[in-house]
């Protein structure tokens, strides 16, 4: 059966059932690994039959004529050849040009910021991922030189990377911004909205994660016993609870003692899932963390992550700690308080996201053996 080279397709990404609409496109088959999709518009599953409209049929006819002309002229069915004909240009003559520099794409007034916000709104994301992508969009807005499709050039991507590396962000953080933004740039290129993906030209280095220095048991004890008042005391208590349970900041803000704890013998355990990764965890509430819960009648204080880290910087200076205090440090501290043999029996399944994983899994297996015995 002869394959149709030009077809009208609806909802090729299979998202209409979830979103209530899908994209109607004309698919041009250029080869086994090459297809061109021309956007027509957004339609619901019930009214996408607009494919029969005169405008759509005219677009299909135009694409068929282009394919036929390319066959007659014995041109290779490539994306570039098709787009030259589709945009009404003549085929570029194959002539050698010495050291010809690539031309900058034509300037387009369409808003890249609006496209990112619309694409982000249509993505089904976890809360943590959603906030990270919003942060990436706002960073691009602050930079101020990637506002339109026409601004998406290799030169501006390099300028954006240099701007990010101003000393306030790590290499890994900067690379994370590029990774999120590149996804949307690539979508524009695949839709034919921009003639070039600038990230295919620019080479960016990911860098290495900066090793965080965990708090010692002595530092944690000093922090627990130091007299703070007001918000400083509440933030200190949140940090102590996170350090002795392994919960991230966002997990402490959604923690509910009634629905997320189980009692085995004299020990309470937190049984839940991490918001960021949806990973299951089952971890004991050790004595310092339980004292925090009792102090606040089992309802942890609520505060924004930014404000909490701001107060932690004040606590750091007050206690003369050498390392920078953030809530991320608390999750690295949870394995470094002194453990004796009796404490091993109360550890069960605790999850980690870095090199400490091997260590805690060993402890978990040991505890499971003890429980069995």
KALINBEL-V594247 format. One record per residue. N is the residue number from 1. RES is the residue in one small letter. D_CENTER is the distance of its C-alpha to the mean C-alpha in whole Angstrom. Layout:
n=(N & N)
res=(RES & RES)
d_center=(D_CENTER & D_CENTER)
//
This chain:
n=(1 & 2 & 3 & 4 & 5 & 6 & 7 & 8 & 9 & 10 & 11 & 12 & 13 & 14 & 15 & 16 & 17 & 18 & 19 & 20 & 21 & 22 & 23 & 24 & 25 & 26 & 27 & 28 & 29 & 30 & 31 & 32 & 33 & 34 & 35 & 36 & 37 & 38 & 39 & 40 & 41 & 42 & 43 & 44 & 45 & 46 & 47 & 48 & 49 & 50 & 51 & 52 & 53 & 54 & 55 & 56 & 57 & 58 & 59 & 60 & 61 & 62 & 63 & 64 & 65 & 66 & 67 & 68 & 69 & 70 & 71 & 72 & 73 & 74 & 75 & 76 & 77 & 78 & 79 & 80 & 81 & 82 & 83 & 84 & 85 & 86 & 87 & 88 & 89 & 90 & 91 & 92 & 93 & 94 & 95 & 96 & 97 & 98 & 99 & 100 & 101 & 102 & 103 & 104 & 105 & 106 & 107 & 108 & 109 & 110 & 111 & 112 & 113 & 114 & 115 & 116 & 117 & 118 & 119 & 120 & 121 & 122 & 123 & 124 & 125 & 126 & 127 & 128 & 129 & 130 & 131 & 132 & 133 & 134 & 135 & 136 & 137 & 138 & 139 & 140 & 141 & 142 & 143 & 144 & 145 & 146 & 147 & 148 & 149 & 150 & 151 & 152 & 153 & 154 & 155 & 156 & 157 & 158 & 159 & 160 & 161 & 162 & 163 & 164 & 165 & 166 & 167 & 168 & 169 & 170 & 171 & 172 & 173 & 174 & 175 & 176 & 177 & 178 & 179 & 180 & 181 & 182 & 183 & 184 & 185 & 186 & 187 & 188 & 189 & 190 & 191 & 192 & 193 & 194 & 195 & 196 & 197 & 198 & 199 & 200 & 201 & 202 & 203 & 204 & 205 & 206 & 207 & 208 & 209 & 210 & 211 & 212 & 213 & 214 & 215 & 216 & 217 & 218 & 219 & 220 & 221 & 222 & 223 & 224 & 225 & 226 & 227 & 228 & 229 & 230 & 231 & 232 & 233 & 234 & 235 & 236 & 237 & 238 & 239 & 240 & 241 & 242 & 243 & 244 & 245 & 246 & 247 & 248 & 249 & 250 & 251 & 252 & 253 & 254 & 255 & 256 & 257 & 258 & 259 & 260 & 261 & 262 & 263 & 264 & 265 & 266 & 267 & 268 & 269 & 270 & 271 & 272 & 273 & 274 & 275 & 276 & 277 & 278 & 279 & 280 & 281 & 282 & 283 & 284 & 285 & 286 & 287 & 288 & 289 & 290 & 291 & 292 & 293 & 294 & 295 & 296 & 297 & 298 & 299 & 300 & 301 & 302 & 303 & 304 & 305 & 306 & 307 & 308 & 309 & 310 & 311 & 312 & 313 & 314 & 315 & 316 & 317 & 318 & 319 & 320 & 321 & 322 & 323 & 324 & 325 & 326 & 327 & 328 & 329 & 330 & 331 & 332 & 333 & 334 & 335 & 336 & 337 & 338 & 339 & 340 & 341 & 342 & 343 & 344 & 345 & 346 & 347 & 348 & 349 & 350 & 351 & 352 & 353 & 354 & 355 & 356 & 357 & 358 & 359 & 360 & 361 & 362 & 363 & 364 & 365 & 366 & 367 & 368 & 369 & 370 & 371 & 372 & 373)
res=(x & x & x & x & x & x & x & x & x & x & x & x & x & x & x & x & x & x & x & x & x & x & x & x & x & x & x & x & x & x & x & x & x & x & x & x & x & x & x & x & x & x & x & x & x & x & x & x & x & x & x & x & x & x & x & x & x & x & x & x & x & x & x & x & x & x & x & x & x & x & x & x & x & x & x & x & x & x & x & x & x & x & x & x & x & x & x & x & x & x & x & x & x & x & x & x & x & x & x & x & x & x & x & x & x & x & x & x & x & x & x & x & x & x & x & x & x & x & x & x & x & x & x & x & x & x & x & x & x & x & x & x & x & x & x & x & x & x & x & x & x & x & x & x & x & x & x & x & x & x & x & x & x & x & x & x & x & x & x & x & x & x & x & x & x & x & x & x & x & x & x & x & x & x & x & x & x & x & x & x & x & x & x & x & x & x & x & x & x & x & x & x & x & x & x & x & x & x & x & x & x & x & x & x & x & x & x & x & x & x & x & x & x & x & x & x & x & x & x & x & x & x & x & x & x & x & x & x & x & x & x & x & x & x & x & x & x & x & x & x & x & x & x & x & x & x & x & x & x & x & x & x & x & x & x & x & x & x & x & x & x & x & x & x & x & x & x & x & x & x & x & x & x & x & x & x & x & x & x & x & x & x & x & x & x & x & x & x & x & x & x & x & x & x & x & x & x & x & x & x & x & x & x & x & x & x & x & x & x & x & x & x & x & x & x & x & x & x & x & x & x & x & x & x & x & x & x & x & x & x & x & x & x & x & x & x & x & x & x & x & x & x & x & x & x & x & x & x & x & x & x & x & x & x & x & x & x & x & x & x & x & x & x & x & x & x & x & x & x & x & x & x & x)
d_center=(43 & 42 & 39 & 38 & 36 & 35 & 34 & 32 & 29 & 28 & 24 & 24 & 20 & 22 & 20 & 23 & 24 & 21 & 21 & 24 & 24 & 24 & 24 & 27 & 28 & 30 & 30 & 32 & 32 & 33 & 33 & 31 & 28 & 28 & 28 & 28 & 26 & 28 & 26 & 29 & 27 & 26 & 28 & 28 & 30 & 33 & 34 & 32 & 35 & 36 & 35 & 39 & 39 & 41 & 38 & 36 & 39 & 40 & 37 & 37 & 41 & 40 & 37 & 40 & 42 & 40 & 40 & 43 & 44 & 42 & 44 & 47 & 46 & 45 & 42 & 39 & 36 & 33 & 30 & 32 & 35 & 34 & 33 & 36 & 38 & 36 & 35 & 39 & 39 & 42 & 41 & 40 & 43 & 43 & 44 & 43 & 42 & 42 & 39 & 38 & 35 & 32 & 32 & 29 & 28 & 30 & 29 & 27 & 27 & 24 & 22 & 18 & 17 & 18 & 17 & 13 & 14 & 16 & 13 & 11 & 14 & 14 & 11 & 12 & 9 & 9 & 10 & 8 & 5 & 7 & 8 & 6 & 6 & 10 & 10 & 9 & 12 & 14 & 14 & 15 & 18 & 19 & 19 & 22 & 22 & 20 & 21 & 22 & 22 & 25 & 23 & 21 & 23 & 23 & 25 & 22 & 19 & 21 & 22 & 19 & 18 & 21 & 21 & 17 & 19 & 22 & 22 & 20 & 17 & 16 & 16 & 13 & 11 & 13 & 11 & 8 & 9 & 11 & 8 & 6 & 10 & 11 & 10 & 12 & 15 & 15 & 16 & 18 & 20 & 20 & 22 & 24 & 24 & 23 & 26 & 24 & 20 & 20 & 18 & 20 & 23 & 21 & 20 & 18 & 18 & 15 & 18 & 18 & 17 & 19 & 21 & 21 & 25 & 25 & 28 & 31 & 33 & 36 & 33 & 32 & 35 & 36 & 33 & 34 & 38 & 37 & 39 & 36 & 37 & 35 & 31 & 31 & 32 & 30 & 27 & 29 & 29 & 26 & 25 & 28 & 27 & 23 & 25 & 27 & 25 & 22 & 20 & 17 & 17 & 16 & 18 & 21 & 21 & 21 & 23 & 26 & 29 & 31 & 29 & 27 & 30 & 32 & 36 & 37 & 40 & 40 & 36 & 33 & 30 & 27 & 26 & 22 & 19 & 16 & 13 & 10 & 11 & 14 & 16 & 20 & 22 & 26 & 27 & 30 & 30 & 32 & 35 & 33 & 31 & 33 & 35 & 32 & 32 & 36 & 36 & 34 & 35 & 32 & 30 & 28 & 27 & 25 & 23 & 20 & 18 & 19 & 22 & 22 & 21 & 24 & 26 & 26 & 26 & 30 & 30 & 30 & 32 & 35 & 34 & 34 & 32 & 31 & 27 & 25 & 24 & 20 & 19 & 17 & 21 & 22 & 20 & 21 & 25 & 25 & 27 & 29 & 32 & 35 & 35 & 39 & 40 & 40 & 37 & 36 & 37 & 35 & 32 & 30 & 27 & 24 & 21 & 19 & 16 & 18 & 22 & 23 & 22 & 25 & 28 & 27 & 27 & 30 & 31 & 30 & 32 & 35 & 35 & 35 & 38 & 40 & 39 & 40 & 43)
//
